[in-house]
Amino acid sequence: MIRHLLKLVWNRKRANLLVAVEILLSFMVLTAVITLVVFYADNYRRPLGFEVDRIWTIGIEMNEGGGPGSVTVQSDGSATAPAADEERMRRRAQRELVQQLLLAMRDLPDVQDAAGAAIVPYGGNTWSSDIQVGGRRYRYGASAGTDELAQAMGIRVTRGRWFTAEDDGAAWRPVVINERLANEMFPGKDPVGRYLDEERPDEQTSLRMRVVGVIQDFRKDGEYSAAENFLLSRLTLDDATETVEPVRELVIRVKPGTTAAFEERAVARLRAAAPDWTFQAAPLATSRETALRVWLAPLSAIGIVAAFLLLMVAMGLTGVLWLHVTQRTKEIGLRRAKGATIVRIRRQLVGEVFVLTALAAAVGVLVVIQFPILQVFDVVSPTVYAISISASLMLLFLLTGACAWGPGRVASAIEPAEALRYE
């Protein structure tokens, strides 16, 4: 039966070529949309690595211009010694003021925990870096936080510990990494206590990073983002310590029942402590909703375009098949005259469309499977591609089968006498 259908399709290859191209394009569009949907769904079910409820973030815009914080630069681009001293004094003053801000927040009756961070989830800011360990280079996202950040954000440590006072005065920078980065760097080994930048010269040991703990996979961009390597370094507000990144965000965990009026009280308290700085407060849940809408915007746009495209393809495919039935009235009438039943005529017409769909889809599958093989989009797993291809094939056969059903019914209704008109 299949061999006969292949022969019929081949005998009408010129007429079927356009239909096959339309089916191929439909498959590619379906696969693209479904891959994005499955990718989002697969990411959504994974843990975030932090909590969202009852957490507020307060962005800090520091006044860094003019005054004692200015830096004098020589003609070769290097800062003079007095300018470097002024820069250190300015950073120290900033750290002291941030410490006062955290104390002011902890004094509020609605506040349960308060911490400082360089980058917060859903903020839209990105800090990425790479490092070489054991002769291999690893890329990771990064942020930094104070000792209270894990408790304030509900970050769960799976191995080792979070930053504590034990790290004061250490000859290395304490960091925590997520499970994904730990498994890539130290497969089958305990990463706690290991140095990441082990290839640094000994004279730069104060800049070396040492793993003190491992956390869950931390996805700062939200539920729809792919899992990534992530590293968190320690931020300190001690006068004697030089921070790598300043505190740009305050992370506040409020008590249950805290209302939106907390924003006004918190900002007023912060402005009283630092009148020259600007503060922007928002619940993390609100930032989450905004970020999720941004993630879903391209999916919605692509989905609408794909829906219209598939509708046009369905209408075109139905019209072409209807024309084929009209042109094959003689052939179908003769088959009916020779004893072919209505069911067999309908099955033949639908079967030809399914064979044509299978041939076009086979070409599409060969194209799509190149993406995971060549790792064109390495954040998309082969499992996501496999599910997307399977779902696309199922929907494509449903689409073409529905388009072929109407013309098939018309073809099966042709009486043998109709063939006499073409004699």
The 8 nearest C-alpha neighbors of each residue, nearest first, counted from 0:
[[1, 3, 2, 4, 5, 347, 350, 6],
 [0, 2, 4, 3, 5, 354, 350, 6],
 [3, 1, 5, 0, 4, 6, 7, 354],
 [2, 4, 6, 0, 1, 5, 7, 8],
 [3, 5, 1, 7, 6, 2, 351, 8],
 [6, 4, 2, 8, 3, 7, 9, 1],
 [5, 7, 9, 3, 4, 8, 10, 2],
 [6, 8, 4, 10, 5, 9, 3, 11],
 [9, 7, 5, 11, 6, 10, 12, 4],
 [8, 10, 12, 6, 11, 7, 5, 15],
 [9, 11, 7, 8, 12, 6, 13, 5],
 [12, 10, 9, 8, 14, 13, 15, 7],
 [13, 11, 9, 15, 14, 10, 16, 8],
 [14, 12, 16, 15, 11, 17, 10, 9],
 [13, 15, 12, 11, 16, 17, 18, 323],
 [16, 14, 12, 18, 13, 17, 11, 19],
 [17, 15, 19, 13, 18, 14, 12, 20],
 [18, 16, 20, 19, 15, 21, 14, 13],
 [17, 19, 15, 21, 16, 20, 22, 316],
 [18, 20, 22, 16, 17, 21, 359, 15],
 [21, 19, 23, 17, 22, 18, 24, 16],
 [22, 20, 18, 24, 23, 19, 25, 17],
 [21, 23, 25, 19, 20, 24, 26, 18],
 [22, 24, 20, 26, 359, 25, 21, 360],
 [25, 23, 27, 21, 26, 22, 20, 28],
 [26, 24, 22, 28, 23, 27, 29, 21],
 [25, 27, 29, 23, 24, 28, 30, 22],
 [26, 28, 24, 30, 25, 29, 31, 23],
 [29, 27, 31, 25, 30, 26, 24, 32],
 [30, 28, 26, 32, 31, 27, 391, 33],
 [29, 31, 27, 33, 28, 391, 32, 34],
 [32, 30, 28, 34, 29, 33, 27, 35],
 [31, 33, 35, 29, 34, 30, 28, 36],
 [32, 34, 36, 30, 35, 387, 31, 37],
 [35, 33, 387, 37, 31, 36, 32, 30],
 [34, 36, 38, 32, 33, 37, 39, 31],
 [35, 37, 33, 39, 38, 34, 40, 32],
 [38, 36, 40, 34, 39, 35, 41, 33],
 [37, 39, 35, 41, 36, 40, 34, 383],
 [40, 38, 223, 42, 36, 37, 41, 43],
 [41, 39, 37, 43, 42, 38, 36, 44],
 [42, 40, 38, 39, 43, 44, 37, 45],
 [41, 43, 39, 223, 40, 45, 44, 225],
 [44, 42, 222, 40, 223, 45, 41, 39],
 [43, 45, 42, 41, 40, 46, 222, 39],
 [44, 46, 42, 43, 47, 41, 222, 226],
 [47, 45, 48, 44, 216, 43, 215, 222],
 [48, 46, 218, 49, 217, 45, 222, 216],
 [47, 49, 217, 215, 216, 46, 154, 218],
 [50, 48, 154, 153, 47, 152, 51, 217],
 [51, 49, 153, 152, 52, 48, 154, 47],
 [52, 50, 284, 283, 54, 53, 49, 152],
 [51, 53, 54, 50, 284, 283, 282, 252],
 [54, 52, 253, 252, 51, 55, 254, 255],
 [53, 55, 252, 52, 251, 283, 51, 282],
 [56, 54, 282, 251, 283, 281, 250, 252],
 [55, 57, 250, 249, 281, 280, 251, 283],
 [56, 58, 280, 249, 279, 248, 278, 59],
 [57, 59, 248, 279, 278, 247, 280, 56],
 [60, 58, 278, 247, 248, 277, 61, 57],
 [61, 59, 277, 276, 278, 58, 62, 247],
 [60, 62, 276, 63, 59, 277, 275, 93],
 [63, 61, 276, 64, 275, 60, 277, 65],
 [64, 62, 61, 68, 65, 69, 89, 66],
 [63, 65, 62, 69, 68, 66, 67, 61],
 [66, 64, 69, 68, 67, 63, 62, 70],
 [65, 67, 68, 69, 64, 63, 89, 70],
 [68, 66, 69, 85, 65, 89, 86, 88],
 [67, 69, 89, 66, 86, 85, 65, 70],
 [70, 68, 65, 67, 66, 64, 71, 86],
 [71, 69, 82, 72, 86, 68, 78, 83],
 [70, 72, 82, 78, 79, 69, 73, 81],
 [73, 71, 78, 77, 76, 79, 70, 74],
 [72, 74, 76, 75, 77, 78, 79, 71],
 [73, 75, 76, 72, 77, 78, 71, 79],
 [76, 74, 73, 77, 72, 78, 79, 71],
 [75, 77, 73, 74, 72, 78, 79, 71],
 [78, 76, 73, 72, 75, 79, 74, 71],
 [77, 79, 72, 71, 73, 82, 83, 80],
 [80, 78, 82, 81, 83, 72, 71, 77],
 [79, 81, 83, 82, 84, 78, 85, 71],
 [82, 80, 84, 83, 79, 85, 71, 78],
 [81, 83, 70, 85, 71, 79, 84, 80],
 [84, 82, 86, 80, 85, 81, 78, 79],
 [85, 83, 81, 87, 82, 86, 88, 80],
 [84, 86, 88, 82, 83, 87, 68, 89],
 [87, 85, 83, 89, 88, 84, 68, 82],
 [88, 86, 84, 90, 89, 85, 91, 83],
 [89, 87, 85, 91, 86, 90, 92, 84],
 [88, 90, 86, 68, 92, 91, 87, 85],
 [91, 89, 93, 87, 92, 88, 94, 86],
 [90, 92, 88, 94, 93, 89, 238, 87],
 [91, 93, 89, 95, 90, 94, 88, 96],
 [94, 92, 90, 96, 91, 95, 97, 89],
 [93, 95, 97, 91, 236, 96, 92, 98],
 [96, 94, 98, 92, 93, 97, 91, 99],
 [95, 97, 99, 93, 98, 94, 92, 100],
 [98, 96, 100, 94, 99, 95, 93, 101],
 [99, 97, 95, 101, 96, 100, 94, 102],
 [98, 100, 96, 102, 97, 101, 103, 95],
 [101, 99, 97, 103, 98, 102, 269, 104],
 [102, 100, 104, 98, 103, 99, 105, 113],
 [101, 103, 99, 105, 104, 100, 98, 106],
 [104, 102, 100, 106, 101, 105, 99, 268],
 [105, 103, 101, 106, 102, 107, 100, 113],
 [104, 106, 102, 107, 103, 110, 101, 113],
 [107, 105, 103, 104, 108, 102, 110, 109],
 [106, 108, 105, 104, 109, 110, 103, 265],
 [109, 107, 110, 106, 105, 111, 254, 104],
 [110, 108, 254, 107, 253, 257, 111, 261],
 [111, 109, 253, 107, 108, 112, 105, 254],
 [110, 112, 253, 252, 254, 109, 113, 105],
 [113, 111, 252, 151, 110, 251, 105, 114],
 [114, 112, 251, 250, 151, 101, 105, 252],
 [115, 113, 148, 147, 250, 249, 145, 151],
 [114, 116, 249, 145, 144, 246, 248, 250],
 [117, 115, 144, 248, 246, 143, 118, 249],
 [116, 118, 247, 246, 143, 142, 248, 245],
 [119, 117, 142, 116, 248, 124, 120, 247],
 [118, 120, 122, 121, 116, 117, 219, 248],
 [119, 121, 219, 122, 220, 118, 221, 123],
 [122, 120, 220, 123, 286, 287, 290, 219],
 [123, 121, 120, 124, 119, 286, 118, 220],
 [122, 124, 121, 125, 220, 120, 290, 119],
 [125, 123, 122, 118, 126, 119, 121, 120],
 [126, 124, 127, 123, 140, 118, 141, 142],
 [125, 127, 141, 140, 142, 124, 128, 118],
 [128, 126, 140, 141, 139, 125, 129, 138],
 [127, 129, 139, 138, 140, 126, 130, 141],
 [130, 128, 138, 137, 139, 136, 131, 127],
 [129, 131, 137, 136, 132, 196, 138, 128],
 [130, 132, 136, 135, 134, 137, 196, 133],
 [133, 131, 135, 134, 196, 195, 197, 136],
 [132, 134, 135, 131, 197, 198, 136, 184],
 [133, 135, 132, 131, 136, 198, 197, 130],
 [136, 134, 131, 132, 133, 137, 130, 184],
 [135, 137, 131, 130, 132, 129, 134, 138],
 [136, 138, 129, 130, 131, 139, 135, 132],
 [137, 139, 129, 128, 130, 136, 228, 140],
 [138, 140, 228, 229, 128, 127, 129, 141],
 [141, 139, 127, 229, 126, 228, 230, 128],
 [142, 140, 230, 126, 127, 229, 231, 139],
 [141, 143, 231, 118, 117, 126, 232, 230],
 [144, 142, 232, 231, 117, 233, 116, 234],
 [145, 143, 116, 234, 233, 115, 148, 117],
 [144, 146, 234, 115, 147, 148, 233, 235],
 [145, 147, 162, 148, 163, 144, 233, 149],
 [148, 146, 114, 145, 150, 149, 151, 113],
 [149, 147, 151, 114, 150, 145, 146, 144],
 [150, 148, 154, 152, 151, 153, 147, 155],
 [149, 151, 153, 148, 152, 147, 154, 112],
 [150, 152, 148, 112, 252, 149, 153, 113],
 [153, 151, 149, 154, 150, 50, 49, 148],
 [152, 154, 150, 49, 50, 149, 151, 155],
 [153, 155, 149, 49, 152, 48, 156, 150],
 [156, 154, 214, 153, 157, 215, 48, 149],
 [155, 157, 214, 158, 213, 160, 154, 212],
 [156, 158, 214, 213, 155, 215, 159, 212],
 [159, 157, 213, 212, 156, 160, 214, 191],
 [158, 160, 212, 211, 191, 213, 157, 156],
 [161, 159, 212, 211, 156, 158, 162, 213],
 [160, 162, 212, 163, 211, 156, 175, 149],
 [163, 161, 146, 233, 160, 166, 173, 164],
 [162, 164, 165, 146, 166, 161, 167, 160],
 [163, 165, 166, 167, 162, 146, 168, 235],
 [166, 164, 163, 167, 162, 169, 168, 173],
 [165, 167, 164, 169, 163, 168, 162, 173],
 [168, 166, 164, 169, 165, 163, 240, 235],
 [167, 169, 166, 170, 240, 165, 171, 164],
 [170, 168, 171, 166, 167, 172, 205, 173],
 [169, 171, 205, 204, 168, 172, 206, 207],
 [172, 170, 205, 207, 169, 208, 206, 204],
 [171, 173, 208, 207, 209, 206, 174, 205],
 [174, 172, 209, 208, 210, 211, 233, 232],
 [175, 173, 232, 210, 231, 209, 211, 233],
 [174, 176, 212, 231, 213, 210, 211, 230],
 [177, 175, 230, 213, 229, 214, 231, 180],
 [176, 178, 214, 216, 213, 215, 179, 180],
 [177, 179, 181, 180, 215, 216, 182, 214],
 [180, 178, 182, 181, 177, 228, 216, 183],
 [179, 181, 228, 183, 182, 178, 177, 184],
 [182, 180, 178, 184, 179, 183, 185, 177],
 [181, 183, 186, 179, 185, 180, 184, 178],
 [184, 182, 180, 181, 185, 186, 179, 137],
 [183, 185, 181, 182, 180, 186, 132, 137],
 [184, 186, 188, 182, 181, 183, 190, 187],
 [187, 185, 182, 188, 183, 184, 181, 189],
 [186, 188, 185, 189, 182, 190, 181, 183],
 [189, 187, 185, 186, 190, 182, 181, 184],
 [188, 190, 191, 185, 187, 192, 181, 193],
 [191, 189, 193, 188, 185, 192, 181, 210],
 [192, 190, 210, 211, 193, 189, 212, 159],
 [191, 193, 210, 211, 209, 190, 194, 212],
 [194, 192, 190, 191, 210, 209, 195, 211],
 [195, 193, 209, 197, 208, 196, 210, 192],
 [194, 196, 197, 208, 132, 209, 193, 210],
 [197, 195, 198, 194, 207, 199, 132, 208],
 [196, 198, 195, 194, 199, 132, 207, 133],
 [197, 199, 196, 200, 132, 131, 133, 195],
 [200, 198, 197, 196, 201, 203, 207, 204],
 [201, 199, 202, 203, 198, 204, 197, 207],
 [200, 202, 203, 204, 199, 198, 205, 207],
 [201, 203, 200, 204, 205, 199, 206, 207],
 [204, 202, 201, 205, 206, 200, 199, 207],
 [203, 205, 207, 206, 201, 202, 171, 170],
 [206, 204, 171, 170, 203, 207, 172, 169],
 [207, 205, 204, 203, 171, 172, 208, 170],
 [208, 206, 204, 171, 205, 196, 172, 209],
 [209, 207, 172, 195, 194, 171, 173, 196],
 [208, 210, 194, 173, 193, 174, 172, 195],
 [211, 209, 174, 191, 192, 175, 193, 212],
 [210, 212, 191, 192, 175, 159, 160, 174],
 [213, 211, 159, 160, 175, 158, 210, 191],
 [212, 214, 158, 176, 177, 175, 157, 156],
 [215, 213, 156, 177, 157, 155, 178, 176],
 [216, 214, 48, 177, 178, 217, 155, 157],
 [215, 217, 177, 48, 178, 179, 218, 214],
 [216, 218, 48, 47, 215, 219, 177, 229],
 [219, 217, 47, 220, 221, 226, 216, 48],
 [218, 220, 120, 221, 217, 121, 119, 47],
 [221, 219, 121, 218, 120, 224, 222, 123],
 [222, 220, 219, 224, 223, 218, 121, 47],
 [221, 223, 43, 224, 42, 47, 220, 218],
 [222, 224, 39, 42, 43, 221, 225, 294],
 [225, 223, 222, 221, 220, 42, 226, 218],
 [226, 224, 42, 227, 378, 223, 218, 379],
 [225, 227, 218, 224, 216, 228, 217, 42],
 [228, 226, 229, 225, 139, 218, 179, 140],
 [227, 229, 139, 180, 179, 140, 177, 230],
 [228, 230, 140, 139, 141, 177, 176, 227],
 [229, 231, 176, 141, 175, 140, 142, 177],
 [232, 230, 143, 142, 175, 174, 141, 176],
 [233, 231, 174, 143, 173, 175, 144, 142],
 [232, 234, 144, 143, 145, 173, 174, 235],
 [235, 233, 145, 144, 143, 242, 232, 236],
 [236, 234, 237, 145, 242, 233, 240, 146],
 [235, 237, 94, 238, 98, 95, 234, 240],
 [236, 238, 240, 239, 235, 94, 95, 241],
 [239, 237, 240, 91, 236, 94, 95, 241],
 [240, 238, 237, 241, 91, 236, 168, 235],
 [239, 241, 237, 238, 242, 235, 236, 168],
 [242, 240, 243, 239, 238, 235, 237, 91],
 [243, 241, 244, 234, 240, 235, 245, 236],
 [242, 244, 241, 245, 234, 143, 233, 232],
 [243, 245, 242, 117, 246, 143, 234, 247],
 [246, 244, 247, 117, 242, 243, 94, 234],
 [245, 247, 117, 116, 115, 248, 244, 97],
 [246, 248, 117, 59, 245, 58, 116, 118],
 [249, 247, 58, 116, 57, 59, 246, 115],
 [248, 250, 115, 57, 56, 114, 116, 251],
 [251, 249, 56, 114, 113, 55, 115, 248],
 [250, 252, 113, 55, 54, 112, 253, 56],
 [253, 251, 54, 112, 111, 151, 53, 110],
 [254, 252, 110, 111, 53, 109, 251, 54],
 [253, 255, 109, 111, 110, 257, 256, 252],
 [256, 254, 257, 253, 53, 109, 258, 111],
 [255, 257, 258, 254, 253, 109, 53, 259],
 [258, 256, 255, 254, 109, 253, 261, 259],
 [257, 259, 260, 261, 256, 262, 255, 109],
 [260, 258, 261, 262, 257, 263, 282, 281],
 [261, 259, 258, 262, 263, 264, 257, 265],
 [260, 262, 259, 264, 263, 265, 258, 257],
 [263, 261, 265, 260, 264, 259, 266, 280],
 [264, 262, 266, 265, 261, 260, 267, 259],
 [263, 265, 267, 261, 262, 266, 268, 260],
 [266, 264, 268, 262, 267, 263, 261, 269],
 [265, 267, 269, 263, 268, 264, 270, 262],
 [268, 266, 270, 264, 265, 269, 263, 271],
 [267, 269, 265, 271, 266, 270, 264, 272],
 [270, 268, 266, 272, 271, 267, 100, 273],
 [271, 269, 274, 273, 267, 272, 268, 266],
 [270, 272, 268, 269, 273, 274, 267, 266],
 [271, 273, 269, 270, 274, 268, 100, 99],
 [274, 272, 270, 275, 276, 271, 269, 96],
 [273, 275, 270, 276, 271, 272, 269, 277],
 [276, 274, 273, 62, 277, 61, 270, 272],
 [277, 275, 61, 274, 273, 60, 62, 278],
 [276, 278, 60, 59, 61, 275, 279, 270],
 [279, 277, 59, 58, 57, 60, 280, 266],
 [278, 280, 58, 57, 281, 59, 277, 266],
 [279, 281, 57, 56, 262, 58, 278, 55],
 [282, 280, 55, 56, 283, 57, 285, 279],
 [283, 281, 55, 284, 285, 54, 56, 286],
 [282, 284, 286, 55, 285, 54, 51, 287],
 [283, 285, 287, 282, 286, 51, 288, 52],
 [286, 284, 288, 287, 282, 283, 289, 281],
 [287, 285, 283, 289, 284, 288, 121, 290],
 [286, 288, 284, 290, 285, 289, 121, 283],
 [289, 287, 291, 285, 290, 286, 292, 284],
 [288, 290, 286, 292, 287, 291, 285, 293],
 [289, 291, 287, 293, 292, 288, 121, 286],
 [290, 292, 294, 288, 293, 289, 287, 295],
 [293, 291, 295, 289, 294, 290, 296, 288],
 [292, 294, 290, 296, 291, 295, 289, 297],
 [295, 293, 291, 292, 296, 290, 297, 223],
 [294, 296, 292, 298, 293, 297, 299, 291],
 [295, 297, 299, 293, 298, 294, 292, 300],
 [298, 296, 300, 299, 295, 301, 294, 293],
 [297, 299, 295, 301, 296, 300, 302, 35],
 [298, 300, 302, 296, 297, 301, 295, 303],
 [301, 299, 297, 303, 302, 298, 296, 304],
 [300, 302, 304, 298, 303, 299, 305, 297],
 [301, 303, 299, 305, 300, 304, 298, 306],
 [304, 302, 306, 300, 305, 301, 299, 307],
 [303, 305, 301, 307, 306, 302, 308, 300],
 [306, 304, 308, 302, 303, 307, 301, 309],
 [307, 305, 303, 309, 308, 304, 302, 310],
 [308, 306, 310, 304, 305, 309, 311, 303],
 [307, 309, 305, 311, 310, 306, 304, 312],
 [308, 310, 312, 306, 311, 307, 313, 305],
 [311, 309, 307, 313, 308, 312, 306, 314],
 [312, 310, 314, 308, 309, 313, 315, 307],
 [311, 313, 309, 315, 310, 314, 316, 308],
 [314, 312, 310, 316, 311, 315, 309, 317],
 [313, 315, 311, 317, 312, 316, 310, 318],
 [316, 314, 312, 318, 317, 313, 311, 319],
 [315, 317, 313, 319, 318, 314, 312, 320],
 [316, 318, 402, 314, 320, 315, 319, 313],
 [319, 317, 321, 315, 316, 320, 314, 322],
 [318, 320, 322, 316, 321, 317, 315, 323],
 [321, 319, 323, 317, 322, 318, 316, 406],
 [320, 322, 318, 406, 324, 323, 319, 317],
 [321, 323, 319, 325, 320, 324, 318, 326],
 [322, 324, 320, 326, 321, 325, 327, 319],
 [325, 323, 327, 321, 322, 326, 410, 328],
 [324, 326, 322, 323, 327, 328, 321, 410],
 [325, 327, 323, 324, 328, 322, 329, 330],
 [328, 326, 324, 330, 329, 325, 323, 331],
 [327, 329, 331, 325, 330, 326, 332, 324],
 [330, 328, 418, 332, 327, 331, 333, 421],
 [331, 329, 327, 333, 332, 328, 334, 418],
 [330, 332, 334, 328, 333, 329, 327, 335],
 [333, 331, 415, 418, 335, 329, 334, 330],
 [332, 334, 336, 330, 335, 331, 415, 329],
 [335, 333, 337, 331, 336, 332, 339, 330],
 [334, 336, 339, 332, 338, 333, 337, 415],
 [337, 335, 333, 415, 334, 338, 332, 339],
 [338, 336, 334, 335, 339, 333, 332, 415],
 [337, 339, 335, 336, 340, 334, 333, 341],
 [340, 338, 335, 334, 337, 343, 344, 341],
 [341, 339, 343, 342, 338, 344, 335, 411],
 [340, 342, 411, 344, 343, 345, 339, 412],
 [341, 343, 345, 340, 344, 346, 411, 339],
 [344, 342, 346, 340, 345, 341, 347, 339],
 [345, 343, 347, 341, 411, 346, 342, 340],
 [346, 344, 407, 342, 348, 347, 343, 411],
 [345, 347, 343, 349, 344, 348, 350, 342],
 [346, 348, 350, 344, 345, 349, 343, 351],
 [349, 347, 351, 345, 350, 346, 407, 344],
 [348, 350, 352, 346, 351, 403, 347, 345],
 [349, 351, 347, 353, 352, 348, 346, 354],
 [352, 350, 354, 348, 353, 349, 4, 347],
 [351, 353, 355, 349, 350, 354, 356, 348],
 [354, 352, 356, 350, 355, 351, 357, 349],
 [355, 353, 357, 351, 356, 352, 350, 358],
 [354, 356, 352, 358, 353, 357, 351, 359],
 [357, 355, 353, 359, 354, 358, 360, 352],
 [358, 356, 354, 360, 355, 359, 361, 353],
 [357, 359, 361, 355, 356, 360, 354, 362],
 [358, 360, 23, 356, 362, 361, 19, 357],
 [359, 361, 363, 357, 362, 358, 356, 23],
 [362, 360, 364, 358, 363, 359, 357, 365],
 [361, 363, 365, 360, 359, 364, 366, 358],
 [364, 362, 360, 366, 361, 365, 23, 367],
 [363, 365, 367, 361, 366, 362, 360, 368],
 [366, 364, 362, 363, 368, 367, 361, 369],
 [365, 367, 363, 364, 369, 368, 362, 370],
 [368, 366, 364, 369, 365, 370, 363, 27],
 [369, 367, 370, 365, 366, 371, 364, 372],
 [368, 370, 372, 367, 366, 371, 373, 365],
 [369, 371, 375, 368, 373, 372, 374, 367],
 [372, 370, 374, 373, 369, 381, 368, 375],
 [371, 373, 369, 370, 374, 368, 375, 381],
 [372, 374, 370, 375, 371, 369, 376, 377],
 [375, 373, 371, 377, 376, 372, 370, 369],
 [374, 376, 370, 373, 377, 371, 372, 369],
 [377, 375, 374, 378, 379, 370, 371, 373],
 [376, 378, 374, 379, 375, 380, 371, 370],
 [379, 377, 376, 380, 225, 226, 374, 227],
 [380, 378, 377, 376, 383, 381, 38, 384],
 [379, 381, 382, 383, 378, 384, 377, 371],
 [382, 380, 384, 383, 371, 385, 379, 372],
 [383, 381, 385, 380, 384, 386, 379, 387],
 [382, 384, 386, 380, 381, 385, 387, 38],
 [385, 383, 381, 387, 382, 386, 388, 34],
 [384, 386, 382, 388, 383, 387, 381, 389],
 [387, 385, 389, 383, 384, 388, 390, 382],
 [388, 386, 34, 384, 390, 385, 389, 33],
 [389, 387, 391, 385, 390, 386, 384, 30],
 [390, 388, 386, 392, 391, 387, 385, 393],
 [389, 391, 393, 387, 392, 388, 386, 394],
 [392, 390, 388, 394, 393, 389, 30, 29],
 [393, 391, 395, 389, 390, 394, 388, 396],
 [392, 394, 390, 396, 391, 395, 397, 389],
 [395, 393, 397, 391, 396, 392, 398, 390],
 [394, 396, 398, 392, 397, 393, 391, 399],
 [397, 395, 399, 398, 393, 394, 400, 392],
 [396, 398, 394, 400, 395, 399, 401, 393],
 [399, 397, 395, 401, 396, 400, 394, 402],
 [398, 400, 402, 396, 401, 397, 403, 395],
 [399, 401, 403, 397, 402, 398, 396, 404],
 [402, 400, 404, 398, 399, 403, 397, 405],
 [401, 403, 399, 317, 400, 404, 398, 313],
 [404, 402, 400, 401, 349, 406, 405, 407],
 [403, 405, 407, 401, 402, 406, 400, 408],
 [404, 406, 408, 407, 403, 409, 402, 401],
 [407, 405, 409, 321, 408, 403, 404, 410],
 [408, 406, 345, 410, 404, 405, 409, 348],
 [407, 409, 411, 405, 410, 406, 345, 404],
 [408, 410, 406, 412, 407, 411, 405, 413],
 [411, 409, 407, 412, 408, 413, 324, 406],
 [410, 412, 341, 408, 344, 345, 409, 413],
 [411, 413, 409, 410, 414, 408, 341, 407],
 [414, 412, 410, 411, 332, 417, 415, 409],
 [413, 415, 416, 417, 332, 412, 335, 418],
 [416, 414, 332, 336, 417, 335, 418, 333],
 [415, 417, 418, 414, 419, 332, 420, 336],
 [418, 416, 415, 419, 414, 420, 332, 413],
 [417, 419, 329, 332, 416, 420, 421, 415],
 [420, 418, 422, 421, 417, 416, 329, 415],
 [419, 421, 418, 422, 417, 416, 329, 328],
 [422, 420, 419, 418, 329, 417, 328, 330],
 [421, 419, 420, 418, 329, 417, 416, 333]]
